[in-house]
Amino acid sequence: MSALKIEAEVKVESEPCVVAWDNNTLFVGTETGAIFSYDKNLSPGEKWTAHETQVFALTAANGNVYSSSNDGGVRVWSAKGVKVAELPPTGGDIGALCVHNNQLIAGDESGNVVIYENNDVKAKYQVLEEVKDICLKPPYMFTARDLYVTVTEIKPEESKTRFTTRHTMEGRAPLRVSGARLVVTARGANNLQLHDASIDTKFKKLHEVKVSDMIITSLSVSEDHVWTGGWDGIVRRWKIAGDQFQPAGEINLGACVNALVATKSDVAYAIITGGRAVCLKGA
């Protein structure tokens, strides 16, 4: 198996918890509530205090950075750390954020999923279970906690509150959509499952592979490659070849991988317990 290699590395001043990428910039949210930015070579950029305590969720798109903590809502920042907006509380601590096209989707511990457009609430759904991760492949929304992945059909243009639960399957956060495939962490948190992301096959499971002896904390997809990281400190890369995962390299980073984000099929950034961020390259 080909090895992954470290292209660049930087020390992060505070314990890094969550990570996001936009416009060739890496954003790292930390346990002190600060957000640090780095360029693609991990040269430090802006840093700002986003929250008073740990950043729970972070995403970035279209020049904006979105962060949440235990203060209830979502804060919207420019890439330079200027506050753009403060979105109202959803009813619980928000632990999952994602952007699809120009919409921001937030999921909280009370099961509320809120869709924002231009920083205004467009729709709100109650999925009855804490949302630890969320992704979209319209009209389907995939949400996960620890035991099940729920597939919900939503049509925010038609209804701001109504939804239909289409399917439930075993699985847990983290999860990601990759084209016609859905990548889900298995319930035991050591395996990765590949599903068809289609109602026609009832989101059929195509493949399952053991990824780690310890808990998977992070999962990211770019093009046809999946990157995983977890408590064992090992980042692994997998190629989605039709209905199968194929190993495509690994590296042991020596401490728990708190989060990672793949920016290309062969490039990913990982943040590691103890305050490190690394840029990894696949052969």
N, C-alpha and C positions, 0 to 999 in steps of 0.2 A: 504494500500500500504506500502511496506517495505521502511524504510528510508535508505538513503545513509549516510555513516559517514566519518568524516575526520580522516584519519590515521596519517597524518603528515602535517606540515605547515612550510613555510619559508617566510621571508621578502625579497622581491626583491628590490635592491637599486634604480632601475629606473622603471618608468611605464612599465609594461610588455605588449607587443603587440601580439606576435606570439610565437608558441610553437612547438617543434618537439621532437621525441623520437627515439633512436637507441641504441642497445647494453646496455640496462638497464641504459641509461643516458637520462635525460631530458635537453633539450636546450631551453632557453627562450631568444627571441629577444626583445629589448626594444626601447623606443622612443629616447634614446640618441645614438642608433647605436651599443650598446654593446650587446654581447651574453654571457649569464651566463649558466653554466652547473651544474647539481645536480645529485646525485645518486638516486636510487629508493626510498630511505628514505628521500630525499630532503636535504641531507648534501651537502653543497656547494663544487663545484669542480673548474674547470677553469673559467676564465672570460677574454674576450678580446674585443677590439674595432674592429668591423667588418665594420662599415660604419660611415660616419660623422653625419648622421641624422637617423631618425627612420628606423628600419628594417621593410620592407613591407611584406616579405614572407620568410618562413623558412621551410626547410625539412631536414631530416637526414636519411641516409641509408648506409649500407656497410662500416661503419667506417668514412664516410664523412658527413660534415654538409654543406648545401647549403643556401646562404642568398642573398636577394636582397634589394635594397633601391632605392633612386631617382638618383643613379649614373649610371643607364642604364643596366649593365650586371648582371651576377651572380658570386658571389665569393664562391669558394670552400675551405673548411677548414678541417683540421684533427679534431678529437674529442678533441684535446688539444688546438685548436685555432691556429695551424700553417697553413699559407696560402698555399694551394696546387695549385690553379689555379684561373685565372680571366677569365670568359667567356665573349665574346664580347657583346656589347649592342644589343638588339633585335629590337629597333626602338621605344620603349616606356617603361615607368616604369613597372617593372614586379611585379604583385600583386598576382600571383599564381605559386606555385612550387609543383611538386610531383615526386616521383620516382616509376618507374614500372620495376621490375627486375633490370637490370643494366643501364636503361636509365633514364635520368633526363628530365622532361617536364616542360617548362616555358611558362606562358601565360602573355601577357602584355596589357596595357590600349589601345593600338592601334589595338588589335585583332590579333597580331602575336603569333603563338604557335611554339616554337622551341624545337626540340628533340635533346638531346645531348647523345653521347655514348663515354665513356672514355674521357670526357671533350672536345670532338670535335662535331661540328654541324653535325647532321646526316640528318635532314629534317627540313623544315620550311613551315608552313601553315598560311594562312591569313583567319581568320574566320569572319572578318568584324565587330566584336563587341568586346568591352572591355571584357577581360577574368578575372573575379573575382574569379573563382574557376575552377578546371579542374581535371578530373580523367579518367582512362583508363580501358577498358575491351576489349582487342584487338579482332577484328580489330576496335573496336569503341572507340571514344574519346568523352567524355561528357564535354561541356563547358557551363558556365552560367555567366550571369550578373545579371540583376534585374527583367527581364520580362519573358525570355525564356531560356530553356535548349536546346542546339543544340547537336544533335547526328551526329557525322562525322565519316565516314569510312576512315581509313588511312592505307596505306601499305608502311611504310617507306623503306622497303627492295626493293620495286619496283619503288616508285617515291618519290623524295625529296620535291615535291611541290604540287602534285595533290591530291585531296581528293574528296569525295562525301558526300554531306549532305543527311543523311538518314531520319532524323526526327527532328521535333521541338515540344516542349511541353511547357506549362506554368510552370514557376518555376524560381528559382533564386539561387544564391550562399547563403550558402554553400551546396555542394552535395557530396555524397560518393557512391562507389560501395560496395555491400556486397554480395559476391557469385553471385547468379543468380538474385539478386535484386539491384535496384537503389534507393537510398534514397535522396530525393530532398526537399529543403525548398520551400514551396508554395509561390506564388507571393506576398501575403500580409505580408510575413516574420513571421507569427505567427504559421503556421501549418506545419506539416511534411507529405510528400507524399511518398508512397511506390509504385514503379513501377517494372514491370518485365523488367529485363535488356536484353531483347531479341527482335531482329527484327521480329521474327515470330509472335509475338503478337502486333507488332508496339509499343513496350515499354509501354504496357497497364498500366494504373493506377489501383492499386489494393486496396489501402486504403489511407485515409487521417485522421489525428488526430490533434486536437488543442494542441499545445505544450506550448504556452505562450501568455499572453496578450500583451507582448512587443516584440521587434524585436529579432529574433534568430541570434546570432553572430557566433555561433560555433557548429560544428557537427563532431562527430567522431564515427567510427565503429570498433568494434573488435569482431571477431567470429559472433555470431548471435545477438549481442546487439548494440544498437545505444545510444550514449550519446549526449545530447543537452544542450546548455547554452546560455544565452542572457542578455539583458538589465535588466531584472527583478531580476537578481542575483540568479536565481534558476537553478541548474543542475538537469536534469531528465534523467533517463535511461529507455530504451524501449527494449523489446525483440521482434525480428522478428519471429513470429510464423506462418510459412506458408505465407499467404497473408495478415497478420494483424500485427499491432503494439500492443503490450501489455505493460502497464505501469509496470516498474520494479524498482521503487524507485525514490526518489527525495530529495534534500537538498537545503535550502536557504542559500546562502553564503553572503548575505547582501550588495553586490555591483556588478556592471556589470561584467559579465564573458566575458573577452576579447577573450579568446581562450581556447580550451581544446583538449586533446589527450587521447584516450582510449588505454591502453596497453594490457589489457585482457578484457574478457567479464565483469569481476567484478571489474576492477581497471581503474581509469582515473585520469589525472592530469589537474587541471584548474588553469588559471591565471586570477587574479581579479584586477579591477581598484583600484588604491591606493597602488599597489606594494605587492601583496600576491600571493604565489603559494601554492596550496593544493593538497594532494593526497587523493582521494576519493575511498571508498570501498563499494561495494554492498553486501547486505546480501546473 
